[in-house]
Amino acid sequence: MSGDAKPPCEPIRMVFELTRADHPRLYDDLIRFPKGTKRINRLRVLAYDGLLVQGGQLVAAGAHGPSSHMQREAGGTLTNDLFTPSLSE
């Protein structure tokens, strides 16, 4: 088996219990949906969005983490370079 072989794509089944005391915001968000497909789909969306944010592919609105700080610095550098003397002088 080579190093880039993918594991078999088996479905993952999970059963878990969530109380409001554990994660109030998550609980409040999920409880607005009736039991079943709608609630499961909402949990899938939240999990996938969280995975994208964690991987840096999606920036959370209002985030003040390292990635947004670096973007602000890069923009400032570009703006400051606009006012430097031209190369032809």
LINZIHU-V975809 format. One record per helix or strand of 3 or more residues. SS is the DSSP state (a for helix, b for strand). FROM is the first residue (numbers start at 0). LEN is the number of residues. If there is no record, write none. Layout:
BEGIN
[[SS	FROM	LEN] [SS	FROM	LEN]]
END
This chain:
BEGIN
[[a	23	8] [a	36	18] [a	65	16]]
END
